[in-house]
Amino acid sequence: MIEIREISKRFNGNVVLDRVNLTIKDASLIVILGPSGTGKTVLLKSILGLIPIDGGDVLYDRRSIFALKPGEIYEFRKQVGFVFQSAALFDSMTVYENIALPILEHTSLSTKEVRERVKKILEVVGLPNREKLYPGSLSGGMKRLVAIGRAIALEPKYIFYDEPTTGLDPVMRDRIVQLIINLKRDYKKTGIVVTHDLETAEAVGDEIYMLKNGKISKLEKVEKRFYG
Amino acid sequence: MNLFSHITDYTVFFLRSVILPWRLAKSKARIAEQVYNVGVGSLPIIFLISSFLGMVTTVQLSYQLLAYLPRYYIGAAIGRMVLIELGPVLTALTVCGRCASSMAAEVGTMRVTEQIDALEVMAIDPYHFLNFPRIIGTLIALPLLTVFSEFVAISVGGVYAHLFLNIPLSVFNYGLIRNFFPRDLFGGLLKSVLFSLVIANSGCYFGFNVKGGAKEVGQSTTYAVVTASILILLLDFIVALVIFG
């Protein structure tokens, strides 16, 4: 379970997050919705400790990440997969190397075992036999799929998605939405999706929250809030 | 930010990149890649520059000394100048222009495209993953390049003296060997070790701390080269004072 308690963040005097509270139960997926520039990504990065916050706390299974020692924060992050909006793939590495990197860094699996795991991951994300390609030769949607593959490489407990379907064609968007749903259903991952795409939000979210003016509020029904 | 805090940040960044835990086993391939990039990649330009360095030094020394000193002094002077000063400094400045800029651009691009954040969330320490191999790779490559540069400069200088100044190679070598002091060689190599640290650290530091986009990445390469060049000259002076002063 992830508990976000009273998180606040300002940039140059502008309040981006204003005492945000949120609880994400195990094996559930919540969506944080909101227009671009409202601080969704800041919230996501803040609760991972990537951006320092001005106040508040984040608890994973009742343990504050801000109380972790430097070595412990890395141990904690092995339980987290993060899908960046830009995919953030290492462009000097192949698809195989991108996905294998966290496995090679954090496990003692043999080369053969790593190869098999990467192959399986690529099948899960729907990109079989693409190991040798470089990110530069992939479409935007394929990059996101590889990024999801890399995020699940260590079989994390939590997965965070930052605008996973933004800028994609409807076919690729549906493919990624289905993949997010499958990961939640089949692998019981706890996750947060931040997006401004209503269809994605409705399709994947167990609960949907709206971030606006630094405040977060739960939406009972997306259409009602947005359209009437 | 004032100069003092820049110096503090620069030093802390270096220490953060090279202190324990060393993960040499996992870094071996990345270090080898950097040795190749810095070392093998710089060989052609170092060869070219060192060749001209040898010829120009020979021409200048013969112009200034031959009227007053025996001919073997040309070999002695070229040897000592190249080993103590010209070899290490010119090699370092060349590698600085070539590699500090490319390191800053590479690491800076990784910063603005969130690849460094991606390392963080994968629980991979970016200091050890990115900076450590670059610093160690340059530390290995630059002294070797310096020795190569010195060998080429002295050899070309000797051949030029033989062909165009009528100084036999045996006379040139006599002066070179008679006036060879191990302290000259090791003093020069000590410089190249120190230069390698500021080249790699400057490239990584300015790349790592980029905020913004393409323009800022470009600026970071300029800062990296300018800072490393100034530090090379400063360290050159300090080592000269301590060892040869």
Chai-1 contact restraints between the chains, C-beta under 6 A:
chainA,res_idxA,chainB,res_idxB,connection_type,confidence,min_distance_angstrom,max_distance_angstrom,comment,restraint_id
A,L50,B,D117,contact,1.0,0.0,6.0,A-B,restraint_1
A,L50,B,E120,contact,1.0,0.0,6.0,A-B,restraint_2
A,Y74,B,A123,contact,1.0,0.0,6.0,A-B,restraint_3
A,R77,B,V121,contact,1.0,0.0,6.0,A-B,restraint_4
A,R77,B,A123,contact,1.0,0.0,6.0,A-B,restraint_5
A,K78,B,A123,contact,1.0,0.0,6.0,A-B,restraint_6
A,F82,B,V121,contact,1.0,0.0,6.0,A-B,restraint_7
A,F84,B,E114,contact,1.0,0.0,6.0,A-B,restraint_8
A,S86,B,E114,contact,1.0,0.0,6.0,A-B,restraint_9
A,A88,B,E114,contact,1.0,0.0,6.0,A-B,restraint_10
A,A88,B,Q115,contact,1.0,0.0,6.0,A-B,restraint_11
A,A88,B,A118,contact,1.0,0.0,6.0,A-B,restraint_12
A,F90,B,Q115,contact,1.0,0.0,6.0,A-B,restraint_13
A,P102,B,M122,contact,1.0,0.0,6.0,A-B,restraint_14
A,E105,B,I124,contact,1.0,0.0,6.0,A-B,restraint_15
